[in-house]
Amino acid sequence: MGTFTRIPRLLNAEGFDEWKFRFEKYVKIKDNKIWRSIVRGLILITNTLEDGTVVIKSPEEYSNEYFDLIEVDDRALATLTMALSPDIAQGFREYKSAKALWEALVKVYEGNEDMRQSRQDLLRQRFNLFNHVLGETLEVQLQRLSLSTLS
């Protein structure tokens, strides 16, 4: 699940919450600018023309500071991509910025508020239906409970 020197890897959907927590901590320890780029995204530099039209500046007009921000976003995207297993990364190759990739991962694996509420209700219902079997040890009961939540 990652160490101080190894990035945590997202291997499957069930471990997303733990991975998300560990990934954030790992990135903040390594380079806080990368985390800011993942959360805030890269701001496009624009020019406003005389008629009020807003156009994106061409790369020739970028300052050195903006190129530094682009490099940080590239590192953030690479870090986030490396933290995904090949099976998961394959489904997210179209994202070109760290923020877009992060938001897509959160949307897919956490879902919206209704999905989260449905998952919680389902777990609550399974827990409430879980009964003690006469003569069963606590260890066996806990084992049965953990197996029932995985299915």
PyMOL commands that place a pseudoatom at each C-alpha (Angstrom):
pseudoatom trace, name=CA, resn=MET, resi=1, chain=A, elem=C, hetatm=0, pos=[0.000, 0.000, 0.000]
pseudoatom trace, name=CA, resn=GLY, resi=2, chain=A, elem=C, hetatm=0, pos=[3.021, 2.282, -0.341]
pseudoatom trace, name=CA, resn=THR, resi=3, chain=A, elem=C, hetatm=0, pos=[5.836, 3.441, 1.869]
pseudoatom trace, name=CA, resn=PHE, resi=4, chain=A, elem=C, hetatm=0, pos=[7.786, 6.645, 2.335]
pseudoatom trace, name=CA, resn=THR, resi=5, chain=A, elem=C, hetatm=0, pos=[9.838, 5.796, -0.747]
pseudoatom trace, name=CA, resn=ARG, resi=6, chain=A, elem=C, hetatm=0, pos=[7.255, 3.846, -2.802]
pseudoatom trace, name=CA, resn=ILE, resi=7, chain=A, elem=C, hetatm=0, pos=[4.092, 5.336, -4.192]
pseudoatom trace, name=CA, resn=PRO, resi=8, chain=A, elem=C, hetatm=0, pos=[0.830, 3.655, -3.107]
pseudoatom trace, name=CA, resn=ARG, resi=9, chain=A, elem=C, hetatm=0, pos=[-0.806, 1.772, -5.991]
pseudoatom trace, name=CA, resn=LEU, resi=10, chain=A, elem=C, hetatm=0, pos=[-4.526, 1.624, -6.688]
pseudoatom trace, name=CA, resn=LEU, resi=11, chain=A, elem=C, hetatm=0, pos=[-5.119, -2.029, -7.518]
pseudoatom trace, name=CA, resn=ASN, resi=12, chain=A, elem=C, hetatm=0, pos=[-8.908, -2.307, -7.353]
pseudoatom trace, name=CA, resn=ALA, resi=13, chain=A, elem=C, hetatm=0, pos=[-12.071, -0.379, -6.547]
pseudoatom trace, name=CA, resn=GLU, resi=14, chain=A, elem=C, hetatm=0, pos=[-12.471, -1.823, -3.042]
pseudoatom trace, name=CA, resn=GLY, resi=15, chain=A, elem=C, hetatm=0, pos=[-9.291, -0.142, -1.816]
pseudoatom trace, name=CA, resn=PHE, resi=16, chain=A, elem=C, hetatm=0, pos=[-9.991, 3.305, -3.266]
pseudoatom trace, name=CA, resn=ASP, resi=17, chain=A, elem=C, hetatm=0, pos=[-10.724, 5.147, -0.011]
pseudoatom trace, name=CA, resn=GLU, resi=18, chain=A, elem=C, hetatm=0, pos=[-7.545, 3.892, 1.667]
pseudoatom trace, name=CA, resn=TRP, resi=19, chain=A, elem=C, hetatm=0, pos=[-5.494, 4.503, -1.476]
pseudoatom trace, name=CA, resn=LYS, resi=20, chain=A, elem=C, hetatm=0, pos=[-6.853, 8.044, -1.794]
pseudoatom trace, name=CA, resn=PHE, resi=21, chain=A, elem=C, hetatm=0, pos=[-5.869, 8.822, 1.790]
pseudoatom trace, name=CA, resn=ARG, resi=22, chain=A, elem=C, hetatm=0, pos=[-2.376, 7.321, 1.432]
pseudoatom trace, name=CA, resn=PHE, resi=23, chain=A, elem=C, hetatm=0, pos=[-1.763, 8.818, -1.999]
pseudoatom trace, name=CA, resn=GLU, resi=24, chain=A, elem=C, hetatm=0, pos=[-2.539, 12.329, -0.746]
pseudoatom trace, name=CA, resn=LYS, resi=25, chain=A, elem=C, hetatm=0, pos=[-0.151, 11.916, 2.192]
pseudoatom trace, name=CA, resn=TYR, resi=26, chain=A, elem=C, hetatm=0, pos=[2.577, 10.457, -0.027]
pseudoatom trace, name=CA, resn=VAL, resi=27, chain=A, elem=C, hetatm=0, pos=[2.358, 13.295, -2.557]
pseudoatom trace, name=CA, resn=LYS, resi=28, chain=A, elem=C, hetatm=0, pos=[2.304, 15.979, 0.133]
pseudoatom trace, name=CA, resn=ILE, resi=29, chain=A, elem=C, hetatm=0, pos=[5.464, 14.529, 1.672]
pseudoatom trace, name=CA, resn=LYS, resi=30, chain=A, elem=C, hetatm=0, pos=[7.234, 14.340, -1.686]
pseudoatom trace, name=CA, resn=ASP, resi=31, chain=A, elem=C, hetatm=0, pos=[6.217, 17.704, -3.177]
pseudoatom trace, name=CA, resn=ASN, resi=32, chain=A, elem=C, hetatm=0, pos=[3.293, 19.793, -1.996]
pseudoatom trace, name=CA, resn=LYS, resi=33, chain=A, elem=C, hetatm=0, pos=[3.227, 21.665, -5.327]
pseudoatom trace, name=CA, resn=ILE, resi=34, chain=A, elem=C, hetatm=0, pos=[2.196, 18.429, -7.017]
pseudoatom trace, name=CA, resn=TRP, resi=35, chain=A, elem=C, hetatm=0, pos=[-0.760, 18.032, -4.657]
pseudoatom trace, name=CA, resn=ARG, resi=36, chain=A, elem=C, hetatm=0, pos=[-1.826, 21.628, -5.295]
pseudoatom trace, name=CA, resn=SER, resi=37, chain=A, elem=C, hetatm=0, pos=[-1.706, 20.964, -9.031]
pseudoatom trace, name=CA, resn=ILE, resi=38, chain=A, elem=C, hetatm=0, pos=[-3.881, 17.863, -8.622]
pseudoatom trace, name=CA, resn=VAL, resi=39, chain=A, elem=C, hetatm=0, pos=[-6.470, 19.726, -6.551]
pseudoatom trace, name=CA, resn=ARG, resi=40, chain=A, elem=C, hetatm=0, pos=[-6.451, 23.137, -8.245]
pseudoatom trace, name=CA, resn=GLY, resi=41, chain=A, elem=C, hetatm=0, pos=[-5.432, 22.282, -11.788]
pseudoatom trace, name=CA, resn=LEU, resi=42, chain=A, elem=C, hetatm=0, pos=[-3.519, 24.374, -14.268]
pseudoatom trace, name=CA, resn=ILE, resi=43, chain=A, elem=C, hetatm=0, pos=[-4.919, 27.842, -14.919]
pseudoatom trace, name=CA, resn=LEU, resi=44, chain=A, elem=C, hetatm=0, pos=[-4.857, 28.830, -18.574]
pseudoatom trace, name=CA, resn=ILE, resi=45, chain=A, elem=C, hetatm=0, pos=[-3.307, 32.176, -19.412]
pseudoatom trace, name=CA, resn=THR, resi=46, chain=A, elem=C, hetatm=0, pos=[-5.643, 34.294, -21.516]
pseudoatom trace, name=CA, resn=ASN, resi=47, chain=A, elem=C, hetatm=0, pos=[-5.651, 37.614, -23.337]
pseudoatom trace, name=CA, resn=THR, resi=48, chain=A, elem=C, hetatm=0, pos=[-8.715, 39.819, -23.665]
pseudoatom trace, name=CA, resn=LEU, resi=49, chain=A, elem=C, hetatm=0, pos=[-9.017, 41.381, -27.097]
pseudoatom trace, name=CA, resn=GLU, resi=50, chain=A, elem=C, hetatm=0, pos=[-10.403, 44.870, -27.750]
pseudoatom trace, name=CA, resn=ASP, resi=51, chain=A, elem=C, hetatm=0, pos=[-13.816, 43.449, -28.635]
pseudoatom trace, name=CA, resn=GLY, resi=52, chain=A, elem=C, hetatm=0, pos=[-13.956, 41.631, -25.280]
pseudoatom trace, name=CA, resn=THR, resi=53, chain=A, elem=C, hetatm=0, pos=[-13.185, 38.199, -26.676]
pseudoatom trace, name=CA, resn=VAL, resi=54, chain=A, elem=C, hetatm=0, pos=[-11.002, 36.053, -24.432]
pseudoatom trace, name=CA, resn=VAL, resi=55, chain=A, elem=C, hetatm=0, pos=[-8.368, 33.931, -26.160]
pseudoatom trace, name=CA, resn=ILE, resi=56, chain=A, elem=C, hetatm=0, pos=[-5.791, 31.536, -24.753]
pseudoatom trace, name=CA, resn=LYS, resi=57, chain=A, elem=C, hetatm=0, pos=[-2.211, 32.790, -25.043]
pseudoatom trace, name=CA, resn=SER, resi=58, chain=A, elem=C, hetatm=0, pos=[0.133, 30.923, -27.315]
pseudoatom trace, name=CA, resn=PRO, resi=59, chain=A, elem=C, hetatm=0, pos=[3.134, 29.150, -25.728]
pseudoatom trace, name=CA, resn=GLU, resi=60, chain=A, elem=C, hetatm=0, pos=[5.460, 31.857, -27.097]
pseudoatom trace, name=CA, resn=GLU, resi=61, chain=A, elem=C, hetatm=0, pos=[3.777, 34.315, -24.715]
pseudoatom trace, name=CA, resn=TYR, resi=62, chain=A, elem=C, hetatm=0, pos=[4.229, 32.179, -21.583]
pseudoatom trace, name=CA, resn=SER, resi=63, chain=A, elem=C, hetatm=0, pos=[6.489, 33.392, -18.814]
pseudoatom trace, name=CA, resn=ASN, resi=64, chain=A, elem=C, hetatm=0, pos=[9.100, 31.201, -17.135]
pseudoatom trace, name=CA, resn=GLU, resi=65, chain=A, elem=C, hetatm=0, pos=[6.853, 31.011, -14.059]
pseudoatom trace, name=CA, resn=TYR, resi=66, chain=A, elem=C, hetatm=0, pos=[4.011, 29.601, -16.141]
pseudoatom trace, name=CA, resn=PHE, resi=67, chain=A, elem=C, hetatm=0, pos=[6.330, 27.023, -17.702]
pseudoatom trace, name=CA, resn=ASP, resi=68, chain=A, elem=C, hetatm=0, pos=[7.267, 26.012, -14.145]
pseudoatom trace, name=CA, resn=LEU, resi=69, chain=A, elem=C, hetatm=0, pos=[3.566, 25.488, -13.356]
pseudoatom trace, name=CA, resn=ILE, resi=70, chain=A, elem=C, hetatm=0, pos=[3.188, 23.380, -16.494]
pseudoatom trace, name=CA, resn=GLU, resi=71, chain=A, elem=C, hetatm=0, pos=[6.147, 21.227, -15.408]
pseudoatom trace, name=CA, resn=VAL, resi=72, chain=A, elem=C, hetatm=0, pos=[4.611, 20.740, -11.949]
pseudoatom trace, name=CA, resn=ASP, resi=73, chain=A, elem=C, hetatm=0, pos=[1.316, 19.688, -13.532]
pseudoatom trace, name=CA, resn=ASP, resi=74, chain=A, elem=C, hetatm=0, pos=[3.175, 17.245, -15.801]
pseudoatom trace, name=CA, resn=ARG, resi=75, chain=A, elem=C, hetatm=0, pos=[4.893, 15.747, -12.744]
pseudoatom trace, name=CA, resn=ALA, resi=76, chain=A, elem=C, hetatm=0, pos=[1.555, 15.575, -10.917]
pseudoatom trace, name=CA, resn=LEU, resi=77, chain=A, elem=C, hetatm=0, pos=[-0.052, 13.756, -13.841]
pseudoatom trace, name=CA, resn=ALA, resi=78, chain=A, elem=C, hetatm=0, pos=[2.900, 11.347, -14.069]
pseudoatom trace, name=CA, resn=THR, resi=79, chain=A, elem=C, hetatm=0, pos=[2.798, 10.693, -10.308]
pseudoatom trace, name=CA, resn=LEU, resi=80, chain=A, elem=C, hetatm=0, pos=[-0.918, 10.026, -10.375]
pseudoatom trace, name=CA, resn=THR, resi=81, chain=A, elem=C, hetatm=0, pos=[-0.636, 7.787, -13.428]
pseudoatom trace, name=CA, resn=MET, resi=82, chain=A, elem=C, hetatm=0, pos=[2.197, 5.760, -11.857]
pseudoatom trace, name=CA, resn=ALA, resi=83, chain=A, elem=C, hetatm=0, pos=[0.018, 5.186, -8.798]
pseudoatom trace, name=CA, resn=LEU, resi=84, chain=A, elem=C, hetatm=0, pos=[-2.561, 3.298, -10.872]
pseudoatom trace, name=CA, resn=SER, resi=85, chain=A, elem=C, hetatm=0, pos=[-2.303, -0.361, -11.751]
pseudoatom trace, name=CA, resn=PRO, resi=86, chain=A, elem=C, hetatm=0, pos=[-2.031, -0.948, -15.522]
pseudoatom trace, name=CA, resn=ASP, resi=87, chain=A, elem=C, hetatm=0, pos=[-5.587, -2.310, -15.639]
pseudoatom trace, name=CA, resn=ILE, resi=88, chain=A, elem=C, hetatm=0, pos=[-7.011, 0.832, -14.044]
pseudoatom trace, name=CA, resn=ALA, resi=89, chain=A, elem=C, hetatm=0, pos=[-4.712, 3.269, -15.877]
pseudoatom trace, name=CA, resn=GLN, resi=90, chain=A, elem=C, hetatm=0, pos=[-5.849, 1.939, -19.230]
pseudoatom trace, name=CA, resn=GLY, resi=91, chain=A, elem=C, hetatm=0, pos=[-9.348, 3.266, -18.647]
pseudoatom trace, name=CA, resn=PHE, resi=92, chain=A, elem=C, hetatm=0, pos=[-8.101, 6.778, -17.856]
pseudoatom trace, name=CA, resn=ARG, resi=93, chain=A, elem=C, hetatm=0, pos=[-5.552, 7.453, -20.621]
pseudoatom trace, name=CA, resn=GLU, resi=94, chain=A, elem=C, hetatm=0, pos=[-7.531, 10.267, -22.241]
pseudoatom trace, name=CA, resn=TYR, resi=95, chain=A, elem=C, hetatm=0, pos=[-6.972, 12.666, -19.304]
pseudoatom trace, name=CA, resn=LYS, resi=96, chain=A, elem=C, hetatm=0, pos=[-4.226, 15.200, -19.974]
pseudoatom trace, name=CA, resn=SER, resi=97, chain=A, elem=C, hetatm=0, pos=[-4.108, 17.042, -16.649]
pseudoatom trace, name=CA, resn=ALA, resi=98, chain=A, elem=C, hetatm=0, pos=[-3.660, 15.855, -13.090]
pseudoatom trace, name=CA, resn=LYS, resi=99, chain=A, elem=C, hetatm=0, pos=[-6.824, 17.570, -11.887]
pseudoatom trace, name=CA, resn=ALA, resi=100, chain=A, elem=C, hetatm=0, pos=[-8.977, 16.036, -14.641]
pseudoatom trace, name=CA, resn=LEU, resi=101, chain=A, elem=C, hetatm=0, pos=[-7.598, 12.561, -13.897]
pseudoatom trace, name=CA, resn=TRP, resi=102, chain=A, elem=C, hetatm=0, pos=[-8.087, 12.971, -10.133]
pseudoatom trace, name=CA, resn=GLU, resi=103, chain=A, elem=C, hetatm=0, pos=[-11.688, 14.139, -10.569]
pseudoatom trace, name=CA, resn=ALA, resi=104, chain=A, elem=C, hetatm=0, pos=[-12.422, 11.238, -12.925]
pseudoatom trace, name=CA, resn=LEU, resi=105, chain=A, elem=C, hetatm=0, pos=[-11.009, 8.709, -10.441]
pseudoatom trace, name=CA, resn=VAL, resi=106, chain=A, elem=C, hetatm=0, pos=[-13.045, 10.163, -7.592]
pseudoatom trace, name=CA, resn=LYS, resi=107, chain=A, elem=C, hetatm=0, pos=[-16.193, 10.204, -9.730]
pseudoatom trace, name=CA, resn=VAL, resi=108, chain=A, elem=C, hetatm=0, pos=[-15.762, 6.597, -10.862]
pseudoatom trace, name=CA, resn=TYR, resi=109, chain=A, elem=C, hetatm=0, pos=[-14.690, 5.059, -7.551]
pseudoatom trace, name=CA, resn=GLU, resi=110, chain=A, elem=C, hetatm=0, pos=[-16.582, 7.176, -5.039]
pseudoatom trace, name=CA, resn=GLY, resi=111, chain=A, elem=C, hetatm=0, pos=[-19.595, 8.014, -7.161]
pseudoatom trace, name=CA, resn=ASN, resi=112, chain=A, elem=C, hetatm=0, pos=[-22.024, 10.790, -6.434]
pseudoatom trace, name=CA, resn=GLU, resi=113, chain=A, elem=C, hetatm=0, pos=[-23.796, 11.376, -3.129]
pseudoatom trace, name=CA, resn=ASP, resi=114, chain=A, elem=C, hetatm=0, pos=[-26.696, 9.062, -4.046]
pseudoatom trace, name=CA, resn=MET, resi=115, chain=A, elem=C, hetatm=0, pos=[-24.326, 6.180, -4.823]
pseudoatom trace, name=CA, resn=ARG, resi=116, chain=A, elem=C, hetatm=0, pos=[-22.444, 6.665, -1.554]
pseudoatom trace, name=CA, resn=GLN, resi=117, chain=A, elem=C, hetatm=0, pos=[-25.712, 6.755, 0.368]
pseudoatom trace, name=CA, resn=SER, resi=118, chain=A, elem=C, hetatm=0, pos=[-26.903, 3.582, -1.381]
pseudoatom trace, name=CA, resn=ARG, resi=119, chain=A, elem=C, hetatm=0, pos=[-23.660, 1.779, -0.487]
pseudoatom trace, name=CA, resn=GLN, resi=120, chain=A, elem=C, hetatm=0, pos=[-23.982, 2.843, 3.141]
pseudoatom trace, name=CA, resn=ASP, resi=121, chain=A, elem=C, hetatm=0, pos=[-27.627, 1.733, 3.259]
pseudoatom trace, name=CA, resn=LEU, resi=122, chain=A, elem=C, hetatm=0, pos=[-26.710, -1.644, 1.761]
pseudoatom trace, name=CA, resn=LEU, resi=123, chain=A, elem=C, hetatm=0, pos=[-23.927, -2.183, 4.314]
pseudoatom trace, name=CA, resn=ARG, resi=124, chain=A, elem=C, hetatm=0, pos=[-26.242, -1.121, 7.138]
pseudoatom trace, name=CA, resn=GLN, resi=125, chain=A, elem=C, hetatm=0, pos=[-28.903, -3.555, 5.902]
pseudoatom trace, name=CA, resn=ARG, resi=126, chain=A, elem=C, hetatm=0, pos=[-26.391, -6.428, 5.666]
pseudoatom trace, name=CA, resn=PHE, resi=127, chain=A, elem=C, hetatm=0, pos=[-25.145, -5.670, 9.162]
pseudoatom trace, name=CA, resn=ASN, resi=128, chain=A, elem=C, hetatm=0, pos=[-28.678, -5.579, 10.597]
pseudoatom trace, name=CA, resn=LEU, resi=129, chain=A, elem=C, hetatm=0, pos=[-29.520, -8.917, 8.929]
pseudoatom trace, name=CA, resn=PHE, resi=130, chain=A, elem=C, hetatm=0, pos=[-26.381, -10.527, 10.304]
pseudoatom trace, name=CA, resn=ASN, resi=131, chain=A, elem=C, hetatm=0, pos=[-27.335, -12.782, 13.242]
pseudoatom trace, name=CA, resn=HIS, resi=132, chain=A, elem=C, hetatm=0, pos=[-25.423, -14.814, 15.777]
pseudoatom trace, name=CA, resn=VAL, resi=133, chain=A, elem=C, hetatm=0, pos=[-25.597, -18.554, 15.123]
pseudoatom trace, name=CA, resn=LEU, resi=134, chain=A, elem=C, hetatm=0, pos=[-26.076, -20.628, 18.285]
pseudoatom trace, name=CA, resn=GLY, resi=135, chain=A, elem=C, hetatm=0, pos=[-22.792, -22.268, 19.330]
pseudoatom trace, name=CA, resn=GLU, resi=136, chain=A, elem=C, hetatm=0, pos=[-20.673, -20.137, 16.991]
pseudoatom trace, name=CA, resn=THR, resi=137, chain=A, elem=C, hetatm=0, pos=[-17.479, -18.627, 18.399]
pseudoatom trace, name=CA, resn=LEU, resi=138, chain=A, elem=C, hetatm=0, pos=[-16.835, -14.914, 18.142]
pseudoatom trace, name=CA, resn=GLU, resi=139, chain=A, elem=C, hetatm=0, pos=[-13.880, -15.573, 15.822]
pseudoatom trace, name=CA, resn=VAL, resi=140, chain=A, elem=C, hetatm=0, pos=[-16.024, -17.570, 13.382]
pseudoatom trace, name=CA, resn=GLN, resi=141, chain=A, elem=C, hetatm=0, pos=[-18.763, -14.947, 13.565]
pseudoatom trace, name=CA, resn=LEU, resi=142, chain=A, elem=C, hetatm=0, pos=[-16.319, -12.137, 12.730]
pseudoatom trace, name=CA, resn=GLN, resi=143, chain=A, elem=C, hetatm=0, pos=[-14.910, -14.198, 9.883]
pseudoatom trace, name=CA, resn=ARG, resi=144, chain=A, elem=C, hetatm=0, pos=[-18.410, -14.763, 8.513]
pseudoatom trace, name=CA, resn=LEU, resi=145, chain=A, elem=C, hetatm=0, pos=[-19.196, -11.051, 8.870]
pseudoatom trace, name=CA, resn=SER, resi=146, chain=A, elem=C, hetatm=0, pos=[-16.095, -10.001, 6.936]
pseudoatom trace, name=CA, resn=LEU, resi=147, chain=A, elem=C, hetatm=0, pos=[-16.850, -12.542, 4.191]
pseudoatom trace, name=CA, resn=SER, resi=148, chain=A, elem=C, hetatm=0, pos=[-20.431, -11.318, 3.885]
pseudoatom trace, name=CA, resn=THR, resi=149, chain=A, elem=C, hetatm=0, pos=[-19.325, -7.679, 3.440]
pseudoatom trace, name=CA, resn=LEU, resi=150, chain=A, elem=C, hetatm=0, pos=[-16.949, -8.657, 0.626]
pseudoatom trace, name=CA, resn=SER, resi=151, chain=A, elem=C, hetatm=0, pos=[-19.658, -10.259, -1.469]
for i in range(1, 151): cmd.bond("trace and resi %d" % i, "trace and resi %d" % (i + 1))
show_as sticks, trace
zoom trace
